[in-house]
Amino acid sequence: MTDHVTGPAAAVRLAEYTRADQDQILGAGPDPFGVADTGLTWLPKEEHFGIRLAGRLVAHTGLRRIPLTVGGARTEAVGVGGVAVAPDVRGRGLARAVVAAALDHARTMGPHHGLLFCRPPLVALYERLGWRTLDREVYVEQPAGPVVMPLRTMWTPLRAGAEWADGDVRLLSYPV
């Protein structure tokens, strides 16, 4: 990994990712991802990838296998979440690098699709990274039962030729 902000930086798999790590990237605010107003309960990620510059963690992406149904058929996807880049180093391709490293690993996990949920202002960023918007309601599990995901749902193929099947989508877990 190049350890300066003007050159390319390689993402690496992290042995752990803590709230302190997240705070190092985004600051210690109460709603660093801007999704608290959704009222959703989220699953923690199980696999973590990050980029360090000058020894400081400046970018992160997390992964977790998630069960879902599409058109009534049960399947799995790799949920992608916790994507974060420190404000002072944005615009340098770090989101692309850390998400690409995470997706390289996701391709080894089995499912044919990656799935993420994002705020509308971030859709264009993910589209530039190759993600596609899923233009339908997606139901996700919550403590009181399934609810419609209020954020934008996006997917990406993890296998050559993988397309998203038609039909109702229901995440059989909390979102990632």
N, C-alpha and C positions, 0 to 999 in steps of 0.2 A: 504494500500500500504506500502510495506517495503521501507524505505527511505534511503537505502544504496545500493551501486552498487554490492555487493556480494550476495544479496538475491533476491528473486523474486519481481518484481514490477508489480503492477496492473495498467492497463490502465483505464482511466476514461473519461466520456464524458465531453468535454469542453464547457463552456457557449459561448465562442467566441475564435477565432483564428485570430490573427492579423499578419501583416508583422513583427512587433517587435517580436512576438512569433517565427515566422519562423527564423528570424535573430538570436534569442537566441539558436536555434538548429543548424542551418547551417552556421551562420555567415552572414555578410551583403554584400556578393558579388552580382554582377549584374546577375549571372546565377546559382543560387544555385542547380538547378536540372540538369544542363547540357543539356538543351533542347532548348536553345535560337536559336541555328543554324537551327532548324526546321522551324522557322518563323511562328509557329502556334499560333492562338489565343485560349486561354483556358477558360473554365468556372470556376468560384469559387466553392469551395465545400460548402455544406449547413450544414453538420453535421461534428463534429470534435471530435477526440479522442486523448488523450495524456497521456504521462507518465512523472511524475516528480520524480526526485531524489534529495534529500536534498533541496527541494523547487524549483529546476531548471527544466524547461520544457526541456526534452531531446529527446522526440520522439513524432511523430504526424502521424495520418492518417485521411484523409477527405473523405466524401461520398456525392454523389448527384445522384438522379434518373435521368436517361437519356433515351430519346426515340431513337429507332433504328428500322431498318428493317433487317430481316434475311430471305433470299430467297423470298423477297417481302412481307413477313408478318410483320405487325407492332407489336412491343413488347416494353418492357422496360427492362433495366438492372440497377443495382446500380453501378455507376462509382466510382472507388476507385482511389484516387490520393493524391498528397502532402505527400506521405510516406517519412518520414525523421527521421533519428537517428543521434544525435550529434556524430561527429567523435571520440571523446574521450571515448565514451561508447559503441561503436560498438562491435559486437561479443559476446554480453551478452544476446541475445534472446529478446531484446526490440522490434525489428521489428516484430517478431512473436507475441509478446504480444499485441502490439498496433494494428496490422492488425487483429488479432483474435477478439479483442474487437469490432473493427469497423464492422467486418463481422457478429458477433453476433447481432449487431443492424441492419445490412443490411437485415438479415433474417426476421426482423419484418416489413420491408418496402414494401413487396409485390412481387417484381420481383424475378424470379427464378435463375438469374445469376448475378455474379459480373463481372465487366469488368475493365481492367486497361491497360495502355500503358506505356512501359518502354524501357529504353536503353538496347541494347543487353547484356552488362555486368551484368545486374541485373536479367536476365531470370533465371539463376540457383538459385538465392535466392528465387524468387517467386515460382519456381518449388518445392523447399524444403518446402514452405509454402502451397503446395497443388494446386497451380495454374497450368493451362494447356495453352500451346501456341496455338493460333489460326493461323494455317498455311494457311492464305489467305489474300488477300488485303482487307483492311477495309477503306471505304471512310468516311471522317468526314467533317462536314460543316466548312467553313471558310468564311471570309468577301467577297471574290471574287467567292465563290461557292465551291462545294465539291472537296476535294483533297484526294489522297491516304495517309493514316497515315504512316509516315516514321519510326515510332518506332514499337517495337514488341507489338502485341496485345495479351493479356492473359485473360483467363476467369476462373471462379470457380463456381461450383454449390452452390446455396443458399438453395436448397431444396433437399431432398433425391431423387435420381434417375434422377435429372435434367441433361439433356445432351444438348449440343449445336447443334442446327438444322443446316442442310446443306443448303448452298446457299450464295449468295452475301450478304455482311454485309455493311450497311450504317448507320452511326450515324447521326441522324436528328438534331444534335446540335453541338456546339463546343465540343471538348473533355474535360474531367475532369482531 
